[in-house]
Amino acid sequence: MTILLDGPAVPGSLRRINRLTILRLLRQMGPVTKPALARAQGVSRPTVSKVVDKLELDGLAAAVGVGRPTASGGKPPVLYTFNAAGVRSGAIFLRVNSAQFAVVDGNGHALGLLERSLGADRRPEPVVNLLVETFHELLTTLALTPDQLLGVGVGVPGLASVKQGVVHFAPHMPEWQNVPLGALLASRLGAEVWVDNDSHVQALAERQFGLGRDSNEFISIQSGVGLSAAYFLHGALYRGFDDTAGEVGHMTIQEDGPACSCGNQGCWEALASTTALVERACRLSDGAWALPAWLRIPEPDAGRLHGDAALDSQEIATITAAIFAAARAGRPEARALAQWHAYHFGVGVASIVNALNPRRIIIWGDSIAGGDLFLTTVREVVRQRSLARPREMCEIIFSQLGPNVGLLGAASLAFTALFDGVTMG
């Protein structure tokens, strides 16, 4: 199943270029006839016919009926389409405290889903063991083998090199420095493995299955305990010289602002993350945590939110969701907090609009639970703080891919190589 991922296209690889081009056209145009494909690609009908027949043999194309007879009264042409069910990618999405697993088909449908806690020991070796064991469990459940997959894509919450398959730094996971995760997983899973930053894979998910399908220029922004972005520019994901582009959470938006976890102060993340939102709602002047009287969260979560111990990401997510729920219900204190959070979020978005002039900004993550109140405030701040021309061209919207967007993104590492002819390594 890795037949299309055998290296970059070079002048002598015309057959591979034709194959990739026809596969993309089948996905975009299908159902479509071989003559129509030949006209769209600008190559001979015999060449197209040979390629389509081979794609059908490999399970990547399917005959789905016949078209209208030709004007000369000949035999009606066969209609072909991309066979999404014939393409599968494994997906692993690492979070701070858990990992999600899936096998996803070419239409973005998950054939199976699992989620596992990473447990107390989140060092590389025990986490890799968990990933391998759980992914094999998922394949067994689905009666699949690794060679039936294009490969396995992995999204990680940290700095990663997709070229090397190395996680250079994961700030919330101990000892994750220069970990060759791709090679470790490939040797034990028996499949090709791609590794990339969680924000980068989300942009690929939007490109393959979401609101980026019709645009070659968009930016996706992750909201949550941290902030980051991914830039899809000129029809390709821009990762930067060393694959670390997108760490916008650490751009300074207030010189004398609050301290950030990175060691700087006044970072966008320190003011506009959900961590900052929870700090404002629940941190007392003496440094301890306490829920405000108007805020209720489910037990047993409430019992842990006392004292001065740091909150983990799940606790922050729980409180964030409760604040947004109260805001949507009209609670004045919650609405004020949600607007404060959205204001600071919008300040950073305005800077991105001015700097990069995107056609579309897609927001995903925990803050989309703030709904219209959050989005309206962000748009208003951008209107006030960005230049008129780039602002007027930019659409700011929420992702529609739902809670499994990270898994779709991880799977999209393989699909991008397949559909766009992009080599990741």
N, C-alpha and C positions, 0 to 999 in steps of 0.2 A: 504493500500500500504506500510505500515511500517512493514510488517510481517517478513522481514529479518533483522530487525534492533533491535532485542529484547535482546541485551546484548552480552557479549563475549562468545566465544565457550568454553565449559568446557567438561571434560571427558564424562559426561552424555548426551551431546547434539549431538550425532552422526548424528541424522536425520538432524539437522540444518547444520552440517559440510558437509554432502553429498549434501544437497540442494545448498549451496553456491558453492561447488566445481563443481557441474554439471552446474550451471549457468555460471560460469567462462569458463568452457570447451565449452559450447555451443557458447559463444561469441568468443572464440579463434579458435575453430575448425569448426564451422558450415558452411554449412550444414553437419550434421553428424548423423549416425544411433545410436540407443540405444546400440547395441552390441559394437560398436566402443567406445562409452562413457564408457561402463562397463570395457573394456580393458584398457582404458586410466586412469580410476580412480582406478582400481583394486578391484572392488566390484562386487556383483552378478548382473546378468541381471534383475531379478525381482525387486531388490532395485532401480536400475537405471530407470526401466520402470515406477515404481510407482512415483518416483521423477519427471521425465519428464512429466508424465501425469498431475501431480499437477501444475507444472510450466506452462503448456499449459492452464490449467483451470484458472490460475491467470493472464494470458495474458503475461507471461514472455518468453514463448517459442511458436514456431509456426511450424507446419508441412509444408514443402515446396516442397515435391515431394517424389520420391522413388529411392532407390539405385539399384545396380545390384543384380539380384537373386543370392542366395547362390549356392555353388557347388553342393549341393544335390538337387537343383531344387525347393526349397521351395519358399514361397511367398516373393516378393521383399521387403526389409526392408524400412520403412518410414524414410525420412531424416528430421531432426529437426534443427532449428537454433534459436538463441536468437532473440526475438521480440523487437527490439529497440523502435518501436513505442508504445509498451505497457508500457514503463518506462519513467516517466517524473519527472524532478526536477525543482523546482523554483530556481531562481537565482537573487540575488541583489548584485551589486558591487558599493560600495561607493567610490567616488573620493573626492577630496578636495572641489570642487564647484558643483558637480552634482552626481546623482545616476543613474545607469542603471538597468533595470529590464528585465527578460526574463523567459520563460518556455522552457526548453531544453530537448530533448529526448535522448535516450540511445546511439545514434550515434553522439551526439554533435550538432544536428540541432536545431536551435532556432525556436520554433513554434510561438513566438511573441516577440517583442522587444519594450521597451519604455525607454526614458531617460528624466529626470527631473532635473532642476536646484534646488539646495538646498536653494537658496535665501540668503538673507542677514543674517538671524538668523539661525546659524548652531549649536545651542546648542542641547543637546540630545532630549528634548521633541518635539520641532517642527520637527526635522529630523525624529524621529520615526513616528510621525503622517503622514508625507509625505510618508514614506516608506510603511506604512500600506495602506493608501488610494490608492497609485499608484499601489501597487501589486494587491489589490482587483479589481482595474480598469482593469488591464491586464487579470486577471482570467475571469472577466465578458466578456471581448472582445473575449476570446478564448472559452467561454462556458464551463469552467472548474470549479471544486470545489477543495478546499484544500485537501480533502481526496483522490483525484485522483493523488496526487503528492507523491513521496517518502518523500519529505520534502522541505525545503528552505535553500539553502546555501547562506551565506553572507560574502563577502570579504570587509575588512576595511583597510584604510590607517593608520595603527597604531599598537600598541602592543595589542594582543588579546589572550585570553586563550580559545582554542577550547574545552577543558574539561569543563570549566565553562560557556562558552558563554558570557564572559565578555570582554569588550573593556577597557583595563587598561589605555591606553593613546593614543590619536590621536593628534599629534603635531600641525596640521593645523586646528583643530576644537575646538572651545572654550568649556570648561567645560566637555570635554570627558575624564573623569577619573573614572575608575572602574564602567562603565555603564553596567548593566546586559542586554545587547542588545538581546541576545538569548531568555531569558525568556520574555522580553517585547514583542518581535515579536511573539513568539510562542503562547502567550495567546490571542493575537489579530488576528493572522492569522489562528489559528486553525490547525497548522501543526508543525511537528518537525522542529527545526531550528538549524543549525550549524553556528558558527561564527569563522572566522580565518583571519589572516593577509593577505594582498593582495599578497605578494610574495609567501606565502605558497600555496594559492589557484592556483596561476599561475603554480606552479610546478605540482600540481594535474591535471591541464588541460593538460599539456604536457604528463603526464603519461597516462591519459585516452584517449586523442585524438590527441596528437601531436608527437613531436620528441623524447619523452621519452617512447613510447610504447614498444620499443625493447631493453630497457636498464634498468638495476636495479641500475645503478650508474650514476647520472647526477646532475648538479647544474644549476638552472635557476637564472639569474641576471636581476634585474629590473633597467632600465636606465630612468632617468627623473629628475624632480626637486629634488628628493632624490635618493639614491642608496640602494638597499637591495638585499638579495639573499635567495634562499631556497635550501636545500640539500636533494636530494632523494638518500639515501644510503642503500645498502643491501636490496633493494626492498621495502623501506618504507620511508615516509617523516620524516626527523629528525627535531623535533621542539625545542629540548633542554629541560632542566629540568623544566622550567616554560613557555614553548611555545614561547620564544622570540629569538630563534636562527635565525641568518640571518642578523643581523644589521651590515653588513660589511661596510656600508657607513661611519661608525664611527670608523673604524680602522685607526690608524695614519700612513700615508705614507710620511709625511714630518714634522719633529719635529717643525720647525719654520715656518710652512705654514700658510695660511690664516685662519682667525677665522671661526668656523663652528657654525651653528645654535644651536648645542647641548651644546655650551659653551667651547668646546675644540678647538684646532687649529691643522691644518694640516691633518684633516680628509680626507679620500678618497672622500667623498661627497663634501667637500669644494673645491676640485680641479677637479673632474670629473663629476659632475652633470651638467644637462643642465642649472641650475641656474648659475653655475660658467662660463659656456660658454657664456651666455647672459651678465653676468657681464663683461667679458673680451671684448665683442663686443661693449657694449653700455654704460658702466659706465664711466663717465668723472672724471677727477682728483678732481673736487670739490664735488663729490658725486652725482651729478645730472645724469639723464638718457638722452641719445640722440641717435637716430639711426645714424650709420655711413652713409655717403653720398651714398655709393654704395649699401646699403641695402634697399629694398622696401618691405613693408607689406601692406595688404589690409586695406583700411579704413572701419570702424571707428577706427580700432585698433591703427593705427599710431597716432591718435590724443591724445591718453591717455599716450603715452610714452614720457612725458616731465616732468621736475621737478625732485624732489628728493624723491617722495613717492615710497614706495616699490611696485614692480610689483607682481601681483598675478600669480598663476600657469598657468592660461589660457594665459596670456600675455607672460609669459616665453615660453610656448609651441608654441605660434604663431611666436615669433622671432626665436626660435630654428628651426622650420620648414622652415622659410625663409632663414636662414643661410645655412641649408643643401641643399635647392633647388638651391641657388646660387653656392654652392660648386659643385653640380652635373653639373651645367651649365658651370663650368670652371672658375668662378670668383676667381682670385688669393687670395684676402683677405679672402674670405669665405673658400677656400680650406685650407688655413693656419690655420684658426680657427678650422675647423673640424678635422684637423690632431692634433692640440694641445689638443683638447678635447679627441680624441681617444688615444693619447699618455698617458695621465693621467688615462684614463679608463683602458688601458692595464697594467699599473703598478699595479693596484689593482688586476686585473685578474691573473697576474703572481703570486702574493702572494697566491691567492686561489688555483692555480694549484699546487704550492709547498706544501701547507698545507694539502690539501685533496686528491690530486691525482685522480681527477674525470675522468671518461671516456669521458664525454661530457659536455660542457658548452653551455647553450642556453640563448641568450640575447634577451630581449624583452623591449618594451617601446619606448620612443621618439627617442633614439639615432639610432635605426635601419633605420630611414630615412636618415642617413648618408651613407647608402649603402656600396658599395665595398670599397670606400675610407676609411670609418670608420673601417670596419671589417678587411681590409688588414693591416691597421696601428696597430690595437689591436693585431692581430696575430704576427706581427713583433716584437712588444714590448715584448710580452710573450716569443717569441723565444729568445730574447736577455736577458731576466731577470729571466727566470725560469730554473730549473734544467733539464738536457737533458731527462732523462727517463720519469718523469711525463709529461713533455711537449710533447714528442713524442706520448704518449698514449692519449692525450686529443684533442678532436675535438671541435673547437669553431665556433658556427653557430648562425644564427638568428632564432628566433621562426617563424613558418609559420602559426600560428593560427589567425593572423590578429587583428583588433582593438577590437574585442569582447572577447579577451582571458580572461579578468577578469571575465566576465559572465560565460564562460565555466569553469573557475576555481571554481567559487562559486557553480555552479551546481555539479561539481566534488566532493564536500564534501559529497553529498549524494551518488553519483555513486561509490566513493571509499568504502563507507560502504557497498554498495550492492555487487559490483563486487569482492572486495578484502576481504570482511568479517571483515573490520576494524570498531570498534566502536569508535566514536569520543568523546563521553563524558565519 
